């Protein structure tokens, strides 16, 4: 988990740097194709799933029954939704989740509502309690 949070913080800093270079620096990237390609490669690297593979492997080893039970109770959940729910389950804040998933705070809120609704919960605020409750925990 610590490694994933370090990666999220690193990625957040890189996103800010990219944004500054692309919008606030006054650089004309169309006149600097090499820099434009480098920035595009860096942005692509931010979307890499290497850290997620490590996190997923560790999470499944330590919480395998949770994921299996959740998949059994809610077979229509997608891999991305399970990833999101894993982060909610370990009690990360919305800000931490947005950094790790590379999403906006608004999308994080919307994702929580969508997933809760898909799971049949009437109030998204009960999502964490549901995930840590006896029904999912078995």
N, C-alpha and C positions, 0 to 999 in steps of 0.2 A: 504494500500500500504506500509505503514511504517513497518507493521508487516511482510509482505512478504520480504521486503528488509533486515530486521533484520535476518530473517530465512536464506536468501541467504548468508549473511555475515557469519553467524554461520556455515552454511553448507560448505562454502568455507574453513573456518578454520579447520573444521573436516576432510575435504577431504585432506588437506595438512598434517594433523597429521596422518591420515591413510596411506597416501603415504609414509611418513617418517618411520612409524612403519613397513610397509610391505616391503620397499625396501632399505632404507638407515640406518636402525638401527642395522643391523647385526644379528638380531634375526632369528633363524631358526624356523619358524612357524610350520613346520612339526613335530618338537619335542615338540611343545607347543600347543596341540589341543584345550585347553580351551581358550587360547589367540586368536587362529585362529578363533574359533567360535564367540568370543566376537567381533572381528574385522569384521567378516562377518555380524553379527547382526547390528553393527553400520553402515556398508555400506548399508544394507537393509533399515535402518531407514532413511538414507539420501535420499533414493528414495521414501519415504513415501509421500503421497499426502494430508496429513492433512492440511498443510498450503495452498495448492492449493484449497482445498474445501472452506476454509474460503475466500480466495481471489476471487474465482469464484462467490461465493454467493454475496459478496460485489460488485464486478464489475457488475454483472447482475442487482443488485438492482439500481445501479447508472447509468448504461449504457445499460439497457435492450433493448432499441430501436436500439441501434447501433448493438448489436449482432443479433437481429432478422432481421434487414435490411441486414446485411452482409450475414446471412444464406440464406435469400431470393434471394439476388443477386448472390450468389455463393454456391449453394446447395451441391456441391461436397467437400467442405472444411470439413476436419476431426476435431474432438474435439481438437487434439493437434495443428492443424493449427490455429484454433480459439483462443486457448490459446496464441499461439505465436503472432497472430495479435492483441490480446488485449494488450499485452505488448508493441507492436509497437505503438498502438493507444495512450497509455498513455505516449508516448515519452521516453521510457527507452532506454538507450544506449545499444549497442550490448554486452558490457561487463556485464551490469546488467542483460540482458536477459540470457546470458550464465550461470551466477550464479544461477538465478532463475530456469532455466530449466535443470540445471545440464548437459550442453552440452559444447562442445569445441567451441572456436571462429570460427574455420573453418566450423564446422557443422552449426553454427548460420548463417554464410554468405551463405552457401549452401541452408539452409532452407529459407532464405529470397528470394533467386533467384527462388527456386522451387515454393514457395507460390505465388510470383508475377507472374510467368509464368502461374500457374494454374488459376489465376484470370484474365489473359489476358493482363497483363501490360508488355510492351516491355522493360521497364527500372526499375529494382528493387529499384533504388534510389527514385522513385516516389511513393513508397508504402505508406509512412506516409502521403504524400499530398493526395493520393487517399482516404485513410481511414478517413481523417479529412475533405475531400471535401463534397460538397453538395449531390453527388450521393449516398454515403453511409449514410450520416447523415439524408437524407430524407428532 
